[in-house]
Amino acid sequence: MIPNKKLSIIVPNYKNEKYLERTLKSLIEQTYKNIEIVVVCDKPEEDCDKLVKSYIEKDNRIIYIKNDERKGKFKARIQGAQKATGDYIAFLDADNYASIDFYRNAINNAQTNNSEIVIGDIVYEQENGDKYVYNLMQLPLKKIEGKECFIKFFEQNGLNPFWNKIWNKIYAKEIFDKALNALQKFENDVNYTAEFVLSTMLFYYARKVTKIDNDNIFYIEHKKERDKDSVLQDADEVIKVFKILEDFFKKENISNEIASYTEEWKNFMYQKLKDDAEKANIRKQVESKLENFGTNHKEILDKNYFKCVKSVWNDNLEKIKRNLAREEIKYVSFDIFDTLVVRPFLNPTDLFSVVDKEFRKFTNNSTGMDFTKIRIFSEIQARVKKEKEDKKCQDITLDEIYETIEEEYHIEKDILDKTKQKEIEYEIRFCTKRYTGFELYEMALALGKKVICVSDMYLPKDVIEKILEKNGYNELSNVYVSSELKITKAHKDLFKYVLEKEGIEAKEMAHIGDNYVSDYENPKKLGIKAQHLPKASDVFQDKNVTHNLSAMLTKSLPMWRDNKNSLNFLGIRCMMGIVANRYFDNPYKTFNYTADFNADPYLIGYYTLGMYMLGLTKWMLDDMQGKDYKKIVFMARDGYLPIRCYDIMKKLYKNVPESDYLYISRKALVPITIQTKLDLYKLSEVINVTNHSPKDILKYIKDCITIKDKKAFEEICKQNKIKMDEDFKIIENFDKFISLVIDNLYDEEKQTRNLAKYKEYFNNIYQEHSATFDIGYSARPEMFLSNLLKKPIDTYFCNINHSEALRHAQIGGFKLKTFFDAKPTTTGHAYEMMLSALAPSCIGYDVEGEEVKPIFEKYENTYTVEFAMKTMQEAAEDFVRDVVDIFGEDIDVIYYQNYYISLPFMAYLNSSKEIDKMPFSSVIFEDNVGIGEPLKMVTNWTQDLSIRNQATMDNLFGIDNDITEFLGDNELIYNSTVDLKDRNKFVRLIYYTMFDRKTLSRRIGDICYKNKVLWAIYSKLKYKK
């Protein structure tokens, strides 16, 4: 067991007696007992004083500090922390409280990982008792180390309460001690910014930060009224605090490094105070006071991003923990498989398909005799045979199963012995810790309970004990296995045996397991305090909980391919198992009751994007084996995630090309498209020239022109009615301009010299015989490069959009292969963003020096956009890495087809609900329809799906017969339950208004889409958050 280091919890209080008792009670009830509770009360009233003293009488771990004057939470927290004697400290406001296992879980995490800050999740509680979470705050956090600890906190600019709040964390006392001198400089100026200041300093001195997932701090939301004086005081405080803070950053030599974040924090504070001032009717006064505070007062469009989706909190795991913590429970019994350990399979029998590979080696079987079918059938036969021989025997052993195989199939015993040993090896190898089960196991031990295991399983007891030991279950009092005792939980007899053997009453034992009948109903009938911990894959497929999360793989849609057939492929089942085990390790994870993907960027990335990336990169690796490519060059920026996943997977392959990354874009390739002066007319094939001005075009072609007299050329253009600053608008104007360029500016010698430089540069990247990857779609860049280098550059695409890609491949003499046989419906901004680097685009190359160097445009993005994309991309990498780590060289038996492995990704892009698109809600396009407001990408995405007649999965599965009913161009009814085809528009309007508002809204949208102004108004009304 991990040593019980002491934790000091500081509780500042000022007139919060209404909630203080619940706070103290939650701390006393904690499963972690080595704590001290430091209550710091400012000017406590008599009732408060009595309350605290009454708790001191009950519990000697409470220290009471009374202040005769109001010092405020900031000083109270520092005062309490200075008094603390723990190795770790935590802060908990008097109107908040902790889940029962929060601090034990956090301390364990801190000591296991040597972390200096451990963060937990937040559950928001309304004054009526309703509890909910914000989905975009409920995300896994990887270990953060070094300076990154402070950057991760500071870069979010105040937008995410997960980072900002001081009380959902524990801290190593030593980092508080390091920060104390700096903190004391703020003491007279801090109230409004108390949490910000304390968090900033503690994160600055931290060198490792980790997170716990299953326990929470409950935050009581109060309606707060702000008066004029307090808002003005807060404005003064913010100015003073940032002055002290910036002096500190300057002293620590980090001012320049974090300057942009500091300005964003200032603007965050400015906007908050402006909102407060608006409510207090003193906006002008506050704006005047803060006029010189910061350089940016631009409205924060995504200020509510992290609160845009909320879900009712699932409290079932908390209930289980509270039941286990009850004093009358002396024993805690666990089921093993799918409770304490999990396998990367949807079905337990899927393991036999991996064993089949070894069985074929042992038998030299080239005809494909299927061990999986043999193994499943023989187990059934062994059970039937055993029941006939001994009616009292309730279970069989692994040996008996293999004896039946020998009898039924006459396979040599030595082959079966080797196969049986391989099955045991694979069971031990593939069984991994279920972290929620392990958490409950450790909690039971910490509470002094005796912990045992009770399992219905054919494996030998010694094998099961090896599996348990491998996964850290080293302090079990006993392990009861049905194959050894010949009695089962399914018949309740194994529970009866355990109670008698241990000499306890049923009410003294709790049992936890995944099987609703064997692990919950049966022990409950005996009086055992049973707790149900559902199997992760059962939750994944439970429509009542996760809605359509797995539906695209488990149900056939009303279209031309049989999606349900995906379950016939081992690879799909394994991937579903891996996703389920990762995401639903805690089967009671809060899942939004209207969403299909929980509006969770990590789930979207791990599941949908992860499976797609695995399929895409494995497809390339399989195809490239034996082709002697020197390199596979991934084109920026769409090749960013594919190259990262390729590099993870390629370690499983021999003789595959090394990867390289090429900074490139359509704009950057303009110079190499121009081989002769007449090629200048081809620019219209590469860029949308009608949206560019002559000045823009001259920038693109600077490498093949020389401007000796700029004014003279502009005069020539003017005489030909071409204005240098105006867009061409029509192609004829562009052609006229190019004619003038050829006659006056084209420099063939310069172009030849620069083309030679480009050729050398790209030849160095595409060494010898190399291939390239790009997302798609036209193959024009690959054609230009192949022509420049005088060698074919074989190309891998996700998809193509039209036949010109095949034409370009033919012209360039290279092979073109696509992952998709046909274009997916949506391949737009969301699709490309999920694959692309969060980095500036290459807009050209500097050829003036001896080496060609990429030129990048200015890069700007918001924190929330980067948060969503990084979360998705890192999750996708996690999935690919998990599959590689779990299966290793056995990945070759994880069979699937490309269509099925891409289904979750396509379902998300084409059929996700608006709530599941919310991770993208902060992606903003510039105003392009003249309404004076920016357009959300989600709006554009929904518009695109609408005109392509796409439906949500609810609508797809809710229609019994035809998927669509067409009433005209782009008029698609998703929810029609009556025949309206021959009804007039007025009748249809009444019907939709009364019975089908969703279709009415969509139909109005379709009509509005035909007019840009109407569409802009409609979008603003429908999608504005």
Secondary structure as UniProt FT lines:
FT   STRAND          7..13
FT   HELIX           17..28
FT   STRAND          35..42
FT   HELIX           46..58
FT   TURN            60..61
FT   STRAND          62..67
FT   HELIX           72..83
FT   STRAND          88..91
FT   TURN            94..95
FT   STRAND          96..98
FT   TURN            100..101
FT   HELIX           102..113
FT   STRAND          117..125
FT   TURN            127..128
FT   STRAND          131..134
FT   HELIX           135..137
FT   STRAND          144..145
FT   TURN            146..147
FT   HELIX           148..154
FT   TURN            155..158
FT   HELIX           161..164
FT   STRAND          169..172
FT   HELIX           173..184
FT   TURN            185..186
FT   HELIX           187..189
FT   TURN            192..193
FT   HELIX           194..205
FT   STRAND          208..220
FT   HELIX           228..251
FT   TURN            252..253
FT   TURN            255..258
FT   HELIX           259..279
FT   TURN            280..281
FT   HELIX           283..289
FT   TURN            290..292
FT   TURN            301..304
FT   HELIX           305..307
FT   STRAND          310..312
FT   HELIX           316..324
FT   TURN            327..328
FT   STRAND          331..334
FT   TURN            338..340
FT   STRAND          341..342
FT   TURN            348..349
FT   HELIX           350..363
FT   HELIX           371..389
FT   TURN            391..392
FT   HELIX           398..409
FT   HELIX           413..430
FT   STRAND          432..433
FT   HELIX           435..446
FT   TURN            447..448
FT   STRAND          450..455
FT   HELIX           461..470
FT   TURN            471..472
FT   STRAND          478..481
FT   HELIX           482..485
FT   TURN            489..492
FT   HELIX           493..502
FT   HELIX           506..508
FT   STRAND          509..513
FT   HELIX           516..521
FT   HELIX           522..525
FT   TURN            526..527
FT   STRAND          529..532
FT   HELIX           536..540
FT   HELIX           543..546
FT   TURN            547..550
FT   HELIX           551..554
FT   HELIX           563..568
FT   HELIX           570..583
FT   TURN            587..588
FT   TURN            593..594
FT   TURN            598..599
FT   HELIX           601..603
FT   HELIX           604..609
FT   HELIX           610..624
FT   TURN            625..626
FT   STRAND          631..635
FT   TURN            636..639
FT   HELIX           640..649
FT   HELIX           650..652
FT   STRAND          658..662
FT   TURN            666..669
FT   HELIX           670..673
FT   HELIX           677..682
FT   HELIX           683..686
FT   HELIX           689..691
FT   HELIX           694..700
FT   HELIX           702..704
FT   HELIX           710..719
FT   TURN            720..721
FT   TURN            724..725
FT   HELIX           731..744
FT   HELIX           748..765
FT   STRAND          771..774
FT   HELIX           780..789
FT   STRAND          794..797
FT   HELIX           804..812
FT   STRAND          816..818
FT   HELIX           829..835
FT   STRAND          842..846
FT   STRAND          853..856
FT   HELIX           863..887
FT   HELIX           888..893
FT   HELIX           898..901
FT   HELIX           903..911
FT   HELIX           914..920
FT   TURN            921..922
FT   STRAND          924..925
FT   STRAND          935..936
FT   HELIX           937..947
FT   TURN            948..949
FT   HELIX           953..958
FT   TURN            969..970
FT   TURN            981..982
FT   HELIX           985..995
FT   HELIX           997..1009
FT   HELIX           1012..1023
//
